[in-house]
Amino acid sequence: QRLGGRFTMGLLALALLLVVLEFILHRHGEVAAEDFPLFPALFGFAAFLFIVQVGKWLRMMIMRDEDYYDD
């Protein structure tokens, strides 16, 4: 297997281990919502989606034509 394949398998194994540990170990969150199972993963994914969407909106607002400086 290539190095990339081994690296991907290692990441998948780590992710699986963390999901299993999520249900075994208890995290002590600051607020009650943080005690919900898989909260960090869901929150991180929602933040990722938000950042990508804001980036799309910013691109539409700021983007100029290719010949903007030629005029």
N, C-alpha and C positions, 0 to 999 in steps of 0.2 A: 504494500500500500504506500501511496505517496505520503509525504509529511502533512499535507493539507488534510488528507483523509484521517490520519491519526489525530490531528489537532481537533477536527470536527467531532470525532468520536469521544475525545477527551472532554470537550465542552458539553456534549450531550450527556455523558456520564456524570459530570459535575452538576448539570441542571437536574438530572433525575435524583441525585443524592440530595440536593437542596430541597426539592419538592417533598421527598420522603421525610427529611428532617423538619420540614415545616409543620408536619402533622405530629411529630414526636416531641419536639422541643417547644417550650412556651416562650414567646417573645413578650417583653414587658413594654408596651407602647405608652406613649404620652397621653393619647386619647383612645376612647373605646374603639374607634374605627380601625386602629392599628392592630387590634387583636383578631380581626377577621382573617381567616386563612388566605394565604397568597396575596395579602394586601400590598406588600411592596412591589410585587410583580405587576399587579393590576394597576397600581398607581403609576408606576414607571411607564407602562405601556400607554396609559391615558396621557401622560405628560409628553411622551414621544409623538403621539397623534396630534396633540395640541400644537407642539412646536412645528411640526411639518405643515399643518394647516395655516398657521400664522405666517410661515415662510412663503407659502403660496400666495397669500393675500398681499404680503409685502412686495413680492415680485411683481404682482399685477399693478400695484400702486406706484412703484419706483421705476419699473423697466421703461427704457426709452427705445426708440427706433435705432437701427444700426447706423444710419447716417445722421444721427442727432447732432454731432459736432461739425458735420460738413455744411450745414445750413448757414 
